[in-house]
Structure formats: C-alpha cells, structure tokens
Amino acid sequence: MATPTNAFSTYETIGIREDLADVIYNIDPFETPVLTALGQGSVSNTFYEWQTDDLAAPAANAVIEGEDATIQATDPTVRLGNYTQISTKTVQTTGTNEAVLAAGRGSEMAYSMAKKGKELKTDLEFVLTGDHQARNAGSTSVARKTGNFSSYLKTNVHIGATGTLPTGDGTDVGTDGTAEVFTETLLKTQLENAWQEGGKPDTLFVPGDIKQLISQTFVGRATNVDSNSSDKSSFGVVDMYITDFGAIKVVPSRIIKSDQCLLLDTGMASVDYLRSFQSWDLAKTGDSEKKQIIVEYGLRVNNEKAHAQFRSVTAS
C-alpha cells in the first residue's frame, strides 16, 4: 500500500531537525593491565641503573673443631641499566572548530586531549608487552628506547625449540622458537622455577585466546563448571589460579604480544618516570590551538629471576 495521494510526508518536508545523540560511544579498549599492576618510580637521568644479587646455594656446612678459617670467594653484584623512552601525542584544532556547537562534547580540544591521553597510556602498555624490544641509547636522529621484559627475562623463560635466550641486560631480545600450545605443565614448570629462585609471582598476563584456554582446560575446568539454577547462569572461567606456591591472578590483555604470556612478581618490577604525564600549549602560529602530551619513562626489572616468560605459545 502506497502513501495516500497528496499526503505530505517526511520525504518532501524541508527543515526536519536532525536527531544526533549528544553522546559519543567509543568502544576502543583502554585497559592497561601490566602498566596498572606495576609500581611506579622516578629516575634522574636518561640512563638509570640498579644492582642485583643472589645468595649462594644452600650446602652442607661443617668444619673441624679448631680449624683455621678459609676465606671464601665473594661474588660481586650485577649492575644493570636501562634507557628512558619519550612518548607523545599532539592535538591541533582550529579556532572555528572550538567556536561551533558540537554534539557530545563542549570543547573539541578538551575531548581530543582526553582521548589522546588514553591512547598514550595504551602506547606505554604496548612498549612494555606488545612486542619484543631491546634498549637503545638513541641519538640525535634515532629515538631512545627502553628495554622491555623480553630483553631482561632470561632465567625462567619457555622460548620453544630453536629459540635463543636474551643476555638479560636489556641489549637484545633473543629469538622466538617453534610455536607450542600453552599448557598447565608449562605454567607449573616456570612457576616452580621462579619460586626456587626466590620469586613470588602473583599475576599471569595472557592474550584473550589463552585466557579462554586456561578457563577451559586448566585444573579440570573443562568439566568443572559451576551452575546457578536460580538465574540460569553458568560460570566457566578461571580468574584466580591456586597453586602450591600461592594464588596467581590470570589477567587477559588486548595489547600483549599474541604469542606471549608474562608471569610477573609485580612487586619486583616498576615503570620509572623521568617526566611523568604532562601537557602544555604549543606555540600559536595562527587561528588554531596546539597542545602536546608527553611522558618519559623506562622499565626497571628489579631481579629478573622473580619472573617468568612464555614465548611462541598458542591456544591451539
């Protein structure tokens, strides 16, 4: 059935007001689980250092009565260092764009700055976990880079067949080996290794597909699913993995490298800032406003033996 003859419809009407919601819906992820979990520190130079040390392994210790003392060798501390990295975001809006009435925000500049601030934090998360990155001193033509976990963790690392370990001083990241399915046995092995070394890992950061794998297969969860008949809901997730060496939080990350898992003792690493997040106006050169957000930071791995890493791992 068609519209009646001469009935004036919306198809002919001129001047109908637009219906634009006064809200902007942004679904992009903003979680930065590793950056949030780690402590924060401060440094006073673009290259900063720290020292690590280990106790000698326990041994049978008995001497003869009255025997003269034998001087034993003393191992020196290990001196490590890393560089700070500068990350930045900028915004420029015209004077006219600030003056017009826009839906969903009062000021285009304020909205854009808030958005760029979130993007900058996710960039930091990517630097820490999104790919393997070695430290780089940089130059007047090359950006300085901070070494991430892949360049410092060397003791408790499952790297896969044919893979090579990094030297553990931030200068290289080694090479990934043959891809292998992530299993509960792999996790337990490296967890015990870290514990034997004196670490107390508390959080496992994983990609989404491996998070599902853990919920489905670890400690019998494939068949041990709790159901609630009253609200017809069921729960088949593992967010806390209880082990012989303590409870491990299992945290999914959208940003972590897709074939990598990090088992961290979050109290034994930090993100140290030479310059914390700050923003300022850039020089005005015409009918526009320009602003910059900047941060200068670096990773400190207090003692790499407290952590573990799984590289070249998959969910299937």
Secondary structure as GFF3:
##gff-version 3
##sequence-region A 1 316
A	DSSP	alpha_helix	33	37	.	.	.	ID=ss1
A	DSSP	beta_strand	39	42	.	.	.	ID=ss2
A	DSSP	beta_strand	47	52	.	.	.	ID=ss3
A	DSSP	beta_strand	78	83	.	.	.	ID=ss4
A	DSSP	beta_strand	85	94	.	.	.	ID=ss5
A	DSSP	alpha_helix	95	99	.	.	.	ID=ss6
A	DSSP	alpha_helix	108	129	.	.	.	ID=ss7
A	DSSP	alpha_helix	149	152	.	.	.	ID=ss8
A	DSSP	beta_strand	157	158	.	.	.	ID=ss9
A	DSSP	beta_strand	180	181	.	.	.	ID=ss10
A	DSSP	alpha_helix	184	196	.	.	.	ID=ss11
A	DSSP	beta_strand	203	206	.	.	.	ID=ss12
A	DSSP	alpha_helix	208	217	.	.	.	ID=ss13
A	DSSP	three_ten_helix	218	220	.	.	.	ID=ss14
A	DSSP	beta_strand	226	228	.	.	.	ID=ss15
A	DSSP	beta_strand	233	235	.	.	.	ID=ss16
A	DSSP	beta_strand	240	243	.	.	.	ID=ss17
A	DSSP	beta_strand	246	252	.	.	.	ID=ss18
A	DSSP	beta_strand	260	264	.	.	.	ID=ss19
A	DSSP	three_ten_helix	266	268	.	.	.	ID=ss20
A	DSSP	beta_strand	269	281	.	.	.	ID=ss21
A	DSSP	beta_strand	288	301	.	.	.	ID=ss22
A	DSSP	three_ten_helix	304	306	.	.	.	ID=ss23
A	DSSP	beta_strand	308	311	.	.	.	ID=ss24
A	DSSP	beta_strand	313	314	.	.	.	ID=ss25
###
